Amino acid sequence: MAIGSGLMSRQYANKPHLLQTSGGIAAEVKDLRDDLAEELAAMSAITVEEFTNPAAADVNAIKLSIASAASIQTYTGAALDGVVGLLAMSPPRNITITTTTHADIDAVGVVITGKDVNGDDITETILLTNGGGVTDVGAKAFAKVTSIVVPAQTGINGALEFGFGDIIGLSRPLRSRAGLAAVTREVAVGAVVVTGTFVAAPVAVGAGQPNGTYLAAAVPNAARDYALYYETDASLPLKGRF
């Protein structure tokens, strides 16, 4: 079957022998669907994604405040006792660590493990600021946190809490063209704007987001809506939301 430019002209039945027996039509319909998916995968598509009233950043939504410790600490299961804790986040959000100001807060890398929007494993190491007193912000979009590992620190007099930030994870791979995220339209709080920060989907599998991220200039506060129009990177796998 050839149409115009030759679309589909190189596709052939995967199971030609089934055409001679009963039940062959169903098999060929499946093959046709697979052939269409293969042909269309190379074509660009525009995703329109809306975020309605995403929650405001919450500094202890994943884990409530804990004391620093002189030995490595691992928190899983019921120990993730924030209002979100082990629950899924929709849309996915970046992880934050907020610390008190104290010499017992060292510049160590806290390892966050969980799931991304596709249900695949995701890990990020967030470096604490020496001496604390700030909120250290991750860049990857987590749909769920399953483990937090805090390395040993100087003493027990600092405090840490774990939550999610303002960065939103996208549901489809955001394409990059000539080094720039291919966003065609950004609507924030009822107006067309160009003020958001976009990170395109990573090329390397497992690099993180996994589809790219969006940070609005007017950050989520549970009352702001956003709509994004962006080019989907068809070279990356499209999967269902976690």
C-alpha positions in Angstrom: 0.0 0.0 0.0 1.6 3.2 -1.2 0.3 6.7 -0.5 1.9 9.8 -2.0 5.4 10.0 -0.5 5.5 6.2 0.0 4.2 6.0 3.5 3.6 2.3 4.3 5.0 1.2 0.9 7.8 -0.9 2.5 5.5 -2.8 4.9 4.6 -6.4 4.3 2.6 -9.0 6.2 4.6 -10.5 9.1 2.5 -13.7 8.9 1.5 -14.2 5.2 0.6 -17.8 5.8 -2.3 -16.7 8.0 -3.9 -15.1 5.0 -4.7 -18.7 3.7 -6.4 -19.9 6.9 -9.2 -18.8 9.2 -8.4 -16.1 11.7 -5.8 -14.5 9.4 -7.6 -11.1 9.3 -7.3 -10.5 13.0 -3.5 -11.3 12.8 -3.1 -9.0 9.9 -5.0 -6.2 11.6 -2.5 -6.4 14.5 0.4 -6.3 12.0 -1.1 -3.3 10.3 -1.3 -1.5 13.7 2.3 -2.4 14.4 3.4 -1.1 11.0 1.6 2.2 11.5 3.2 2.6 14.9 6.6 2.0 13.4 6.0 4.5 10.5 4.5 7.2 12.7 7.1 7.0 15.4 9.5 9.0 13.3 7.0 11.9 12.9 6.8 14.8 15.3 3.7 15.3 17.3 2.5 18.1 19.6 1.5 17.2 23.1 -1.0 19.4 24.9 -0.6 18.9 28.7 -2.7 20.7 31.3 -1.9 20.9 35.1 -4.9 22.0 37.1 -4.2 23.5 40.5 -1.0 21.5 41.3 -0.2 21.5 45.0 2.2 24.1 46.4 5.7 22.9 47.4 5.7 21.2 50.7 8.9 20.9 52.7 8.0 17.8 54.8 5.4 16.0 52.5 7.7 13.0 52.1 9.2 12.7 55.6 8.8 14.8 58.7 11.7 16.3 60.6 14.5 14.0 61.8 17.7 14.7 63.7 21.0 14.4 62.0 23.0 11.3 63.0 26.6 10.3 63.3 25.9 7.1 61.4 24.2 6.3 58.0 20.4 6.4 58.2 17.9 4.7 55.8 14.2 5.5 55.7 11.7 3.3 53.9 8.1 2.2 54.3 6.3 3.6 57.3 9.3 5.8 58.1 8.3 8.0 55.1 5.7 9.6 57.4 4.9 12.9 55.6 1.4 13.6 54.2 2.5 12.2 50.9 5.1 9.7 52.2 5.0 6.5 50.0 2.0 7.7 48.0 2.2 8.6 44.3 2.6 12.2 43.2 0.6 13.3 40.2 2.1 15.2 38.5 5.6 14.1 39.4 7.6 16.6 41.4 11.2 17.3 42.3 12.4 16.4 45.8 13.7 18.9 48.4 15.6 18.7 51.7 15.2 21.5 54.2 17.7 21.7 57.1 18.2 23.7 60.2 21.2 25.9 60.6 23.8 23.9 62.6 27.4 22.7 62.3 26.1 19.1 62.5 24.7 19.4 59.0 27.5 18.4 56.6 27.8 18.6 52.8 26.9 15.0 52.2 25.0 13.5 49.3 21.5 12.2 50.3 20.3 9.4 48.0 16.6 9.5 47.0 15.2 6.4 45.3 11.7 5.9 43.9 9.7 5.7 40.7 9.4 8.0 37.7 6.2 8.7 35.8 6.6 5.5 33.8 7.0 3.3 36.9 10.7 2.9 36.2 13.3 3.1 39.0 14.8 6.5 39.5 17.6 7.7 41.8 19.0 11.1 42.6 21.7 12.3 45.0 21.0 15.7 46.5 24.0 17.5 48.1 23.3 19.1 51.4 24.6 22.7 52.0 27.3 22.6 54.7 26.0 24.2 57.9 22.4 23.9 56.8 19.7 26.6 57.1 18.5 26.2 53.4 16.4 24.1 51.2 18.4 22.0 48.8 16.6 21.2 45.6 16.6 18.1 43.4 16.1 18.3 39.6 14.5 15.0 38.8 10.8 14.4 38.8 9.7 11.7 41.1 6.2 10.1 40.9 6.9 8.2 44.1 9.7 8.1 46.8 10.5 4.7 48.2 13.8 5.2 50.1 15.9 8.0 51.6 19.5 7.3 52.6 21.3 10.0 54.7 25.1 9.6 55.1 26.7 10.0 58.5 27.1 13.5 59.7 29.1 15.3 62.4 26.5 15.0 65.2 22.9 14.8 66.3 21.9 18.4 66.7 20.9 19.3 63.2 17.5 18.5 61.7 16.3 17.6 58.2 12.9 17.2 56.5 12.0 16.0 53.0 9.3 17.2 50.7 8.6 18.2 47.1 9.4 21.4 45.2 8.0 23.5 42.3 9.4 21.5 39.4 6.7 19.4 37.5 7.5 16.3 35.5 6.0 16.0 32.0 4.1 12.9 30.9 5.6 12.7 27.4 9.2 13.2 26.2 9.9 16.9 25.4 12.0 17.2 22.3 15.1 19.4 22.1 16.0 21.1 18.8 19.4 22.8 18.4 19.9 22.7 22.1 16.5 24.3 23.0 13.4 22.6 24.4 10.8 22.6 21.6 7.9 24.3 23.4 5.4 26.0 21.1 3.1 27.6 23.7 3.0 28.1 27.4 -0.1 29.2 29.2 0.1 30.1 32.9 -2.6 31.4 35.1 -4.8 32.4 32.1 -2.1 34.1 30.0 0.3 33.2 27.3 3.8 33.6 28.7 7.4 32.7 27.9 8.7 32.8 31.4 8.8 29.1 32.3 11.9 27.0 32.5 11.9 23.8 30.5 14.3 20.8 30.5 14.0 18.5 27.6 13.9 14.7 27.9 17.4 13.3 28.5 19.0 11.4 25.7 20.6 8.8 28.0 18.2 6.1 29.3 17.8 6.5 33.0 19.2 10.0 33.1 16.3 11.1 35.1 13.2 13.1 34.4 12.5 10.9 32.2 10.4 13.1 29.9 11.6 16.5 30.8 10.4 19.0 33.4 8.7 22.4 33.7 9.2 25.1 36.2 6.6 27.9 36.0 7.7 31.5 36.9 4.4 31.7 38.9 5.0 28.5 41.0 2.2 26.1 41.9 0.1 27.2 44.9 -2.9 24.8 44.5 -4.8 27.5 42.7 -2.8 28.2 39.5 -3.4 26.3 36.2 -0.9 25.7 33.4 -1.2 24.4 29.8 1.8 23.4 27.8 2.1 22.7 24.0 5.3 21.0 23.2 6.9 18.8 20.5 7.1 15.1 21.5 10.4 13.3 20.9 9.2 10.3 19.0 12.6 8.7 19.2 12.1 8.0 22.9 9.6 5.4 24.2 6.1 6.5 25.1 4.8 4.9 28.2 1.8 5.2 30.4 1.6 7.3 33.5 2.8 5.5 36.7 
